C-alpha cells in the first residue's frame, strides 16, 4: 500500500517514506482484560526505507514518532543497516546535543535582533528533539529456508547497543501432514498433534528447518494464532490473502488461568516462555517484580501495562 512509486514496486523496496492511518480493534479479548470488545484505536503508520541509500528518510521521520517497529530478517538477523536505523531511533536529536545548545547560547550572547532570532531558533529546534523511541522488533521472513527465530533475537541483544529484547511471541511450525481422521491427538483436544512451538532460546531446533511456519503463540494472552494455507479453496485453503483469517486457540482457561491441556507441547513451551517474559519484566519494572517475588501470576492487563512502561 505504501510502496506506490513505480520504482518501489518494480524493485520491491521502499524508497520514499509514506504515511497511512487505520483503525485497530481489540478483538479476541479474554475474560479479565482491560479493554472492551468495542474499543478501537487509530494507528498512524509511517513506512520508512530500510536500504542504506535512503537513510535520510529514517532520520527525517524519527522526530515525529511515538514508537518504532524494527523489522529484522529471520535468516540474516541484525545487518549493518539495522544498526544504522537503531542508532537513529535511540539517539536523542542533534537539536538537544550539548555542543549544539552551547553554540546556540554563544550566538545568543551577540545581542541585538540577531541574538533574539537565534534564541528563538534554538527554542524551536529543541521542540523538535526526541527521546530514544520505544521499539518493537518484528522478526520477518520466518517462512524462508534457514530461518532461526532464536538467533535473530540473540543478534538484537548482542549487536544493538542497549537493546534488551523480550519475546512476546514464539513461532509455531507444522511438521508433516495429518492422516484422515487424526486431526487431533489423543492427549490434546485443542491443537493438531503435528503443530509445535519453538522456544526463543532454542537456536538449533530441527523444527525450523524441517517444519512449515504457520503461526505464533501470543505469550501475553497465551493463545495460539494459526493462519490457513493459501491455495485452492477445494483443498480447504484460502485463495485470497485478504480473507486469510487466523484460527485463535486459547491455551489457558479464561477464569482459572490453568492450562486447558497440560500435555500439549505448545502449551508447555508457551508456559515456560511466559515465565521467562514475566521474569525479564520483573528486572526492570517494580509492579512485575512484586508479582514475581510473590510468585503470583499477573493478569494480561498487568503484563501489557508493564510492556508499555519499559
Short mmCIF file of the C-alpha atoms (twelve columns), coordinates in Angstrom:
data_MODEL
# 
_entry.id   MODEL 
# 
loop_
_atom_site.group_PDB 
_atom_site.id 
_atom_site.type_symbol 
_atom_site.label_atom_id 
_atom_site.label_alt_id 
_atom_site.label_comp_id 
_atom_site.label_asym_id 
_atom_site.label_seq_id 
_atom_site.Cartn_x 
_atom_site.Cartn_y 
_atom_site.Cartn_z 
_atom_site.pdbx_PDB_model_num 
ATOM 1   C CA . UNK A 1   0.000   0.000   0.000  1 
ATOM 2   C CA . UNK A 2   2.715   2.487   0.988  1 
ATOM 3   C CA . UNK A 3   5.117   1.457   -1.790 1 
ATOM 4   C CA . UNK A 4   3.220   3.271   -4.516 1 
ATOM 5   C CA . UNK A 5   6.056   4.589   -6.703 1 
ATOM 6   C CA . UNK A 6   6.713   2.551   -9.889 1 
ATOM 7   C CA . UNK A 7   10.381  2.119   -8.938 1 
ATOM 8   C CA . UNK A 8   9.371   0.807   -5.492 1 
ATOM 9   C CA . UNK A 9   7.000   -1.765  -6.918 1 
ATOM 10  C CA . UNK A 10  9.482   -2.818  -9.571 1 
ATOM 11  C CA . UNK A 11  12.359  -3.355  -7.117 1 
ATOM 12  C CA . UNK A 12  10.267  -4.463  -4.140 1 
ATOM 13  C CA . UNK A 13  11.857  -1.917  -1.781 1 
ATOM 14  C CA . UNK A 14  10.788  1.301   -0.061 1 
ATOM 15  C CA . UNK A 15  12.419  4.472   -1.433 1 
ATOM 16  C CA . UNK A 16  10.274  7.273   -0.055 1 
ATOM 17  C CA . UNK A 17  8.572   7.472   3.343  1 
ATOM 18  C CA . UNK A 18  4.786   7.241   3.215  1 
ATOM 19  C CA . UNK A 19  2.140   7.595   5.931  1 
ATOM 20  C CA . UNK A 20  -1.190  5.788   6.302  1 
ATOM 21  C CA . UNK A 21  -3.796  5.578   9.071  1 
ATOM 22  C CA . UNK A 22  -6.013  2.681   10.055 1 
ATOM 23  C CA . UNK A 23  -8.254  1.570   12.918 1 
ATOM 24  C CA . UNK A 24  -7.349  -1.400  15.090 1 
ATOM 25  C CA . UNK A 25  -9.872  -3.229  17.227 1 
ATOM 26  C CA . UNK A 26  -9.032  -5.030  20.455 1 
ATOM 27  C CA . UNK A 27  -10.598 -8.302  19.345 1 
ATOM 28  C CA . UNK A 28  -10.393 -11.782 20.823 1 
ATOM 29  C CA . UNK A 29  -10.044 -10.402 24.338 1 
ATOM 30  C CA . UNK A 30  -10.132 -12.889 27.199 1 
ATOM 31  C CA . UNK A 31  -12.025 -12.518 30.459 1 
ATOM 32  C CA . UNK A 32  -10.235 -10.048 32.727 1 
ATOM 33  C CA . UNK A 33  -8.713  -7.887  30.005 1 
ATOM 34  C CA . UNK A 34  -8.912  -4.132  30.440 1 
ATOM 35  C CA . UNK A 35  -10.393 -3.451  27.007 1 
ATOM 36  C CA . UNK A 36  -13.986 -3.759  25.891 1 
ATOM 37  C CA . UNK A 37  -14.820 -5.607  22.720 1 
ATOM 38  C CA . UNK A 38  -15.916 -2.350  21.071 1 
ATOM 39  C CA . UNK A 39  -12.705 -0.430  21.821 1 
ATOM 40  C CA . UNK A 40  -10.753 0.776   18.793 1 
ATOM 41  C CA . UNK A 41  -7.576  2.775   18.340 1 
ATOM 42  C CA . UNK A 42  -6.327  4.699   15.324 1 
ATOM 43  C CA . UNK A 43  -2.781  3.873   14.267 1 
ATOM 44  C CA . UNK A 44  -0.748  6.312   12.166 1 
ATOM 45  C CA . UNK A 45  1.957   4.337   10.379 1 
ATOM 46  C CA . UNK A 46  4.995   5.810   8.594  1 
ATOM 47  C CA . UNK A 47  6.746   3.301   6.345  1 
ATOM 48  C CA . UNK A 48  10.424  4.263   6.013  1 
ATOM 49  C CA . UNK A 49  13.080  2.755   3.712  1 
ATOM 50  C CA . UNK A 50  15.431  0.114   5.018  1 
ATOM 51  C CA . UNK A 51  18.140  0.494   2.384  1 
ATOM 52  C CA . UNK A 52  21.290  2.400   3.339  1 
ATOM 53  C CA . UNK A 53  20.979  4.744   0.353  1 
ATOM 54  C CA . UNK A 54  17.756  6.196   1.774  1 
ATOM 55  C CA . UNK A 55  18.719  6.593   5.436  1 
ATOM 56  C CA . UNK A 56  17.848  10.286  5.313  1 
ATOM 57  C CA . UNK A 57  14.170  9.298   5.172  1 
ATOM 58  C CA . UNK A 58  14.540  7.493   8.519  1 
ATOM 59  C CA . UNK A 59  16.283  10.463  10.141 1 
ATOM 60  C CA . UNK A 60  13.521  12.786  8.954  1 
ATOM 61  C CA . UNK A 61  10.780  10.611  10.406 1 
ATOM 62  C CA . UNK A 62  12.044  9.698   13.883 1 
ATOM 63  C CA . UNK A 63  11.418  13.158  15.361 1 
ATOM 64  C CA . UNK A 64  7.643   12.832  14.975 1 
ATOM 65  C CA . UNK A 65  7.208   9.211   16.060 1 
ATOM 66  C CA . UNK A 66  5.824   7.844   19.328 1 
ATOM 67  C CA . UNK A 67  7.436   4.456   18.754 1 
ATOM 68  C CA . UNK A 68  9.212   2.353   16.155 1 
ATOM 69  C CA . UNK A 69  8.842   -1.126  14.676 1 
ATOM 70  C CA . UNK A 70  12.245  -2.563  13.753 1 
ATOM 71  C CA . UNK A 71  11.959  -5.286  11.101 1 
ATOM 72  C CA . UNK A 72  14.668  -7.957  11.327 1 
ATOM 73  C CA . UNK A 73  15.376  -10.758 8.849  1 
ATOM 74  C CA . UNK A 74  14.843  -14.205 10.401 1 
ATOM 75  C CA . UNK A 75  17.767  -15.624 8.394  1 
ATOM 76  C CA . UNK A 76  20.352  -12.833 8.485  1 
ATOM 77  C CA . UNK A 77  19.381  -11.299 11.836 1 
ATOM 78  C CA . UNK A 78  20.762  -7.828  12.546 1 
ATOM 79  C CA . UNK A 79  22.506  -6.417  9.489  1 
ATOM 80  C CA . UNK A 80  24.676  -3.320  9.016  1 
ATOM 81  C CA . UNK A 81  21.727  -1.131  8.025  1 
ATOM 82  C CA . UNK A 82  19.763  -2.410  11.035 1 
ATOM 83  C CA . UNK A 83  22.466  -0.931  13.262 1 
ATOM 84  C CA . UNK A 84  22.217  2.390   11.401 1 
ATOM 85  C CA . UNK A 85  18.456  2.542   11.903 1 
ATOM 86  C CA . UNK A 86  18.865  1.556   15.575 1 
ATOM 87  C CA . UNK A 87  21.218  4.495   16.150 1 
ATOM 88  C CA . UNK A 88  18.714  6.832   14.534 1 
ATOM 89  C CA . UNK A 89  15.805  5.765   16.751 1 
ATOM 90  C CA . UNK A 90  17.742  5.531   20.025 1 
ATOM 91  C CA . UNK A 91  19.945  8.620   19.977 1 
ATOM 92  C CA . UNK A 92  18.462  11.967  21.050 1 
ATOM 93  C CA . UNK A 93  18.013  14.584  18.346 1 
ATOM 94  C CA . UNK A 94  21.080  16.663  17.471 1 
ATOM 95  C CA . UNK A 95  18.990  19.684  18.451 1 
ATOM 96  C CA . UNK A 96  19.365  18.546  22.067 1 
ATOM 97  C CA . UNK A 97  23.095  17.792  21.825 1 
ATOM 98  C CA . UNK A 98  25.190  19.753  24.381 1 
ATOM 99  C CA . UNK A 99  27.514  21.135  21.670 1 
ATOM 100 C CA . UNK A 100 24.524  22.359  19.684 1 
ATOM 101 C CA . UNK A 101 22.997  24.046  22.735 1 
ATOM 102 C CA . UNK A 102 26.369  25.638  23.604 1 
ATOM 103 C CA . UNK A 103 26.741  27.030  20.085 1 
ATOM 104 C CA . UNK A 104 23.220  28.439  20.210 1 
ATOM 105 C CA . UNK A 105 23.941  30.030  23.587 1 
ATOM 106 C CA . UNK A 106 27.146  31.663  22.303 1 
ATOM 107 C CA . UNK A 107 25.277  33.034  19.308 1 
ATOM 108 C CA . UNK A 108 22.612  34.457  21.593 1 
ATOM 109 C CA . UNK A 109 25.261  36.405  23.571 1 
ATOM 110 C CA . UNK A 110 25.892  38.571  20.499 1 
ATOM 111 C CA . UNK A 111 22.935  40.818  21.429 1 
ATOM 112 C CA . UNK A 112 20.536  42.753  19.207 1 
ATOM 113 C CA . UNK A 113 17.773  41.464  16.983 1 
ATOM 114 C CA . UNK A 114 20.020  38.777  15.602 1 
ATOM 115 C CA . UNK A 115 20.540  37.326  19.075 1 
ATOM 116 C CA . UNK A 116 16.816  37.284  19.691 1 
ATOM 117 C CA . UNK A 117 16.184  35.410  16.456 1 
ATOM 118 C CA . UNK A 118 18.950  32.920  17.255 1 
ATOM 119 C CA . UNK A 119 17.439  32.216  20.651 1 
ATOM 120 C CA . UNK A 120 14.043  31.719  19.086 1 
ATOM 121 C CA . UNK A 121 15.508  29.285  16.574 1 
ATOM 122 C CA . UNK A 122 17.223  27.391  19.385 1 
ATOM 123 C CA . UNK A 123 13.976  27.025  21.301 1 
ATOM 124 C CA . UNK A 124 12.187  25.975  18.155 1 
ATOM 125 C CA . UNK A 125 14.882  23.386  17.454 1 
ATOM 126 C CA . UNK A 126 14.593  21.923  20.958 1 
ATOM 127 C CA . UNK A 127 10.890  21.348  20.462 1 
ATOM 128 C CA . UNK A 128 11.682  19.039  17.554 1 
ATOM 129 C CA . UNK A 129 14.088  16.894  19.547 1 
ATOM 130 C CA . UNK A 130 13.116  13.386  20.619 1 
ATOM 131 C CA . UNK A 131 13.970  10.935  23.332 1 
ATOM 132 C CA . UNK A 132 15.069  7.432   22.357 1 
ATOM 133 C CA . UNK A 133 11.976  5.771   20.934 1 
ATOM 134 C CA . UNK A 134 10.342  2.676   22.420 1 
ATOM 135 C CA . UNK A 135 10.895  -0.082  19.911 1 
ATOM 136 C CA . UNK A 136 9.013   -3.225  18.924 1 
ATOM 137 C CA . UNK A 137 11.087  -5.664  16.864 1 
ATOM 138 C CA . UNK A 138 9.388   -7.929  14.327 1 
ATOM 139 C CA . UNK A 139 11.273  -10.958 13.047 1 
ATOM 140 C CA . UNK A 140 10.274  -11.130 9.387  1 
ATOM 141 C CA . UNK A 141 10.551  -13.847 6.720  1 
ATOM 142 C CA . UNK A 142 10.017  -16.737 9.111  1 
ATOM 143 C CA . UNK A 143 8.842   -18.804 6.142  1 
ATOM 144 C CA . UNK A 144 12.249  -18.651 4.425  1 
ATOM 145 C CA . UNK A 145 14.669  -21.559 4.383  1 
ATOM 146 C CA . UNK A 146 17.293  -21.171 7.091  1 
ATOM 147 C CA . UNK A 147 15.121  -19.049 9.383  1 
ATOM 148 C CA . UNK A 148 16.121  -19.033 13.049 1 
ATOM 149 C CA . UNK A 149 13.980  -17.065 15.470 1 
ATOM 150 C CA . UNK A 150 16.295  -17.579 18.444 1 
ATOM 151 C CA . UNK A 151 19.403  -16.428 16.563 1 
ATOM 152 C CA . UNK A 152 17.576  -13.337 15.292 1 
ATOM 153 C CA . UNK A 153 16.644  -12.394 18.873 1 
ATOM 154 C CA . UNK A 154 20.214  -13.036 20.025 1 
ATOM 155 C CA . UNK A 155 21.568  -10.775 17.301 1 
ATOM 156 C CA . UNK A 156 19.329  -7.991  18.598 1 
ATOM 157 C CA . UNK A 157 20.736  -8.436  22.102 1 
ATOM 158 C CA . UNK A 158 24.407  -8.633  21.177 1 
ATOM 159 C CA . UNK A 159 24.689  -6.334  18.148 1 
ATOM 160 C CA . UNK A 160 22.460  -3.394  19.108 1 
ATOM 161 C CA . UNK A 161 23.846  -1.270  21.981 1 
ATOM 162 C CA . UNK A 162 21.380  -1.007  24.857 1 
ATOM 163 C CA . UNK A 163 18.910  -3.487  23.356 1 
ATOM 164 C CA . UNK A 164 17.257  -5.927  25.765 1 
ATOM 165 C CA . UNK A 165 14.763  -7.872  23.631 1 
ATOM 166 C CA . UNK A 166 11.940  -9.693  25.412 1 
ATOM 167 C CA . UNK A 167 9.981   -12.214 23.330 1 
ATOM 168 C CA . UNK A 168 6.228   -11.653 23.467 1 
ATOM 169 C CA . UNK A 169 5.543   -14.204 20.730 1 
ATOM 170 C CA . UNK A 170 7.139   -17.505 19.707 1 
ATOM 171 C CA . UNK A 171 6.777   -19.256 16.330 1 
ATOM 172 C CA . UNK A 172 4.601   -22.263 15.506 1 
ATOM 173 C CA . UNK A 173 5.691   -24.870 12.968 1 
ATOM 174 C CA . UNK A 174 3.771   -27.684 11.326 1 
ATOM 175 C CA . UNK A 175 5.688   -30.887 10.673 1 
ATOM 176 C CA . UNK A 176 4.296   -33.398 8.184  1 
ATOM 177 C CA . UNK A 177 0.679   -33.973 7.249  1 
ATOM 178 C CA . UNK A 178 -2.094  -35.474 9.319  1 
ATOM 179 C CA . UNK A 179 -3.791  -38.666 8.210  1 
ATOM 180 C CA . UNK A 180 -7.535  -38.688 7.691  1 
ATOM 181 C CA . UNK A 181 -9.469  -38.739 10.936 1 
ATOM 182 C CA . UNK A 182 -6.417  -37.797 13.008 1 
ATOM 183 C CA . UNK A 183 -6.752  -34.030 13.117 1 
ATOM 184 C CA . UNK A 184 -6.452  -34.075 16.926 1 
ATOM 185 C CA . UNK A 185 -4.047  -36.020 19.071 1 
ATOM 186 C CA . UNK A 186 -5.189  -38.438 21.770 1 
ATOM 187 C CA . UNK A 187 -3.814  -36.258 24.590 1 
ATOM 188 C CA . UNK A 188 -4.718  -32.872 23.172 1 
ATOM 189 C CA . UNK A 189 -8.130  -31.616 22.163 1 
ATOM 190 C CA . UNK A 190 -7.120  -28.066 21.323 1 
ATOM 191 C CA . UNK A 191 -4.378  -28.265 18.632 1 
ATOM 192 C CA . UNK A 192 -3.329  -30.736 15.914 1 
ATOM 193 C CA . UNK A 193 -0.571  -33.128 17.017 1 
ATOM 194 C CA . UNK A 194 1.817   -32.034 14.245 1 
ATOM 195 C CA . UNK A 195 1.894   -28.433 15.488 1 
ATOM 196 C CA . UNK A 196 4.947   -27.475 17.563 1 
ATOM 197 C CA . UNK A 197 6.189   -24.305 19.275 1 
ATOM 198 C CA . UNK A 198 9.864   -23.290 19.342 1 
ATOM 199 C CA . UNK A 199 11.373  -21.775 22.477 1 
ATOM 200 C CA . UNK A 200 13.084  -18.410 21.970 1 
ATOM 201 C CA . UNK A 201 16.281  -19.846 23.492 1 
ATOM 202 C CA . UNK A 202 16.281  -22.849 21.139 1 
ATOM 203 C CA . UNK A 203 18.620  -21.925 18.280 1 
ATOM 204 C CA . UNK A 204 19.236  -25.438 16.944 1 
ATOM 205 C CA . UNK A 205 15.752  -26.921 16.683 1 
ATOM 206 C CA . UNK A 206 15.182  -29.065 13.604 1 
ATOM 207 C CA . UNK A 207 11.584  -27.844 13.544 1 
ATOM 208 C CA . UNK A 208 12.688  -24.566 11.957 1 
ATOM 209 C CA . UNK A 209 14.462  -26.460 9.175  1 
ATOM 210 C CA . UNK A 210 12.010  -29.302 8.589  1 
ATOM 211 C CA . UNK A 211 8.737   -27.650 9.563  1 
ATOM 212 C CA . UNK A 212 6.475   -25.111 7.929  1 
ATOM 213 C CA . UNK A 213 5.899   -21.805 9.694  1 
ATOM 214 C CA . UNK A 214 2.138   -21.497 10.221 1 
ATOM 215 C CA . UNK A 215 1.574   -19.133 13.150 1 
ATOM 216 C CA . UNK A 216 2.651   -17.755 16.513 1 
ATOM 217 C CA . UNK A 217 1.908   -18.141 20.199 1 
ATOM 218 C CA . UNK A 218 0.883   -14.886 21.885 1 
ATOM 219 C CA . UNK A 219 2.634   -15.058 25.278 1 
ATOM 220 C CA . UNK A 220 0.744   -12.079 26.695 1 
ATOM 221 C CA . UNK A 221 -2.697  -13.624 26.182 1 
ATOM 222 C CA . UNK A 222 -1.482  -17.246 25.986 1 
ATOM 223 C CA . UNK A 223 -3.183  -18.176 22.750 1 
ATOM 224 C CA . UNK A 224 -2.090  -19.882 19.543 1 
ATOM 225 C CA . UNK A 225 -2.697  -17.988 16.303 1 
ATOM 226 C CA . UNK A 226 -2.591  -20.241 13.221 1 
ATOM 227 C CA . UNK A 227 -3.067  -18.926 9.685  1 
ATOM 228 C CA . UNK A 228 -4.754  -21.012 6.985  1 
ATOM 229 C CA . UNK A 229 -2.911  -22.147 3.864  1 
ATOM 230 C CA . UNK A 230 -3.038  -20.056 0.698  1 
ATOM 231 C CA . UNK A 231 -4.136  -22.134 -2.257 1 
ATOM 232 C CA . UNK A 232 -7.138  -23.775 -3.819 1 
ATOM 233 C CA . UNK A 233 -10.407 -23.491 -1.850 1 
ATOM 234 C CA . UNK A 234 -11.237 -27.085 -2.844 1 
ATOM 235 C CA . UNK A 235 -8.366  -28.279 -0.631 1 
ATOM 236 C CA . UNK A 236 -9.548  -26.264 2.340  1 
ATOM 237 C CA . UNK A 237 -7.108  -23.403 1.712  1 
ATOM 238 C CA . UNK A 238 -7.806  -19.697 1.224  1 
ATOM 239 C CA . UNK A 239 -7.398  -18.289 -2.287 1 
ATOM 240 C CA . UNK A 240 -7.324  -14.588 -1.336 1 
ATOM 241 C CA . UNK A 241 -4.741  -13.396 1.181  1 
ATOM 242 C CA . UNK A 242 -7.132  -10.659 2.330  1 
ATOM 243 C CA . UNK A 243 -9.500  -13.393 3.523  1 
ATOM 244 C CA . UNK A 244 -6.754  -15.166 5.462  1 
ATOM 245 C CA . UNK A 245 -8.382  -15.083 8.901  1 
ATOM 246 C CA . UNK A 246 -6.337  -16.949 11.534 1 
ATOM 247 C CA . UNK A 247 -7.663  -19.536 13.929 1 
ATOM 248 C CA . UNK A 248 -7.170  -18.388 17.531 1 
ATOM 249 C CA . UNK A 249 -6.966  -21.078 20.227 1 
ATOM 250 C CA . UNK A 250 -6.750  -20.173 23.911 1 
ATOM 251 C CA . UNK A 251 -4.202  -22.260 25.799 1 
ATOM 252 C CA . UNK A 252 -5.399  -21.280 29.281 1 
ATOM 253 C CA . UNK A 253 -8.825  -21.299 30.879 1 
ATOM 254 C CA . UNK A 254 -10.241 -17.774 30.878 1 
ATOM 255 C CA . UNK A 255 -11.334 -17.884 34.517 1 
ATOM 256 C CA . UNK A 256 -8.834  -20.132 36.308 1 
ATOM 257 C CA . UNK A 257 -5.818  -19.334 34.058 1 
ATOM 258 C CA . UNK A 258 -4.904  -23.019 34.226 1 
ATOM 259 C CA . UNK A 259 -3.768  -24.910 31.087 1 
ATOM 260 C CA . UNK A 260 -6.650  -26.367 29.135 1 
ATOM 261 C CA . UNK A 261 -4.405  -29.275 28.184 1 
ATOM 262 C CA . UNK A 262 -1.256  -29.679 30.238 1 
ATOM 263 C CA . UNK A 263 0.160   -32.401 27.940 1 
ATOM 264 C CA . UNK A 264 0.087   -30.189 24.832 1 
ATOM 265 C CA . UNK A 265 3.665   -29.409 23.655 1 
ATOM 266 C CA . UNK A 266 2.676   -25.918 22.531 1 
ATOM 267 C CA . UNK A 267 1.189   -25.144 25.945 1 
ATOM 268 C CA . UNK A 268 4.238   -26.462 27.798 1 
ATOM 269 C CA . UNK A 269 6.693   -24.391 25.747 1 
ATOM 270 C CA . UNK A 270 4.455   -21.333 25.954 1 
ATOM 271 C CA . UNK A 271 4.202   -21.629 29.748 1 
ATOM 272 C CA . UNK A 272 7.987   -21.666 30.046 1 
ATOM 273 C CA . UNK A 273 8.394   -18.674 27.740 1 
ATOM 274 C CA . UNK A 274 5.636   -16.802 29.583 1 
ATOM 275 C CA . UNK A 275 7.519   -17.361 32.863 1 
ATOM 276 C CA . UNK A 276 10.697  -16.008 31.220 1 
ATOM 277 C CA . UNK A 277 8.738   -12.983 29.983 1 
ATOM 278 C CA . UNK A 278 7.493   -12.197 33.488 1 
ATOM 279 C CA . UNK A 279 10.990  -12.734 34.905 1 
ATOM 280 C CA . UNK A 280 12.605  -10.340 32.416 1 
ATOM 281 C CA . UNK A 281 9.930   -7.714  33.067 1 
ATOM 282 C CA . UNK A 282 10.477  -8.093  36.826 1 
ATOM 283 C CA . UNK A 283 14.095  -6.997  36.323 1 
ATOM 284 C CA . UNK A 284 13.035  -3.591  35.023 1 
ATOM 285 C CA . UNK A 285 9.514   -2.974  36.345 1 
ATOM 286 C CA . UNK A 286 8.527   -2.671  40.018 1 
ATOM 287 C CA . UNK A 287 4.942   -3.849  39.572 1 
ATOM 288 C CA . UNK A 288 6.047   -7.016  37.786 1 
ATOM 289 C CA . UNK A 289 8.796   -7.519  40.367 1 
ATOM 290 C CA . UNK A 290 6.124   -7.728  43.053 1 
ATOM 291 C CA . UNK A 291 4.236   -10.404 41.108 1 
ATOM 292 C CA . UNK A 292 7.478   -12.304 40.601 1 
ATOM 293 C CA . UNK A 293 8.586   -12.216 44.243 1 
ATOM 294 C CA . UNK A 294 5.134   -13.202 45.497 1 
ATOM 295 C CA . UNK A 295 5.010   -15.997 42.885 1 
ATOM 296 C CA . UNK A 296 1.673   -14.721 41.616 1 
ATOM 297 C CA . UNK A 297 0.528   -14.912 38.019 1 
ATOM 298 C CA . UNK A 298 -0.019  -11.393 36.595 1 
ATOM 299 C CA . UNK A 299 -3.114  -10.658 34.532 1 
ATOM 300 C CA . UNK A 300 -2.904  -9.979  30.821 1 
ATOM 301 C CA . UNK A 301 -3.627  -6.322  31.522 1 
ATOM 302 C CA . UNK A 302 -0.745  -6.145  34.017 1 
ATOM 303 C CA . UNK A 303 1.686   -7.635  31.517 1 
ATOM 304 C CA . UNK A 304 0.572   -5.232  28.791 1 
ATOM 305 C CA . UNK A 305 0.923   -2.261  31.133 1 
ATOM 306 C CA . UNK A 306 4.423   -3.382  32.111 1 
ATOM 307 C CA . UNK A 307 5.462   -3.725  28.477 1 
ATOM 308 C CA . UNK A 308 4.322   -0.167  27.850 1 
ATOM 309 C CA . UNK A 309 6.255   1.161   30.842 1 
ATOM 310 C CA . UNK A 310 9.523   -0.464  29.851 1 
# 
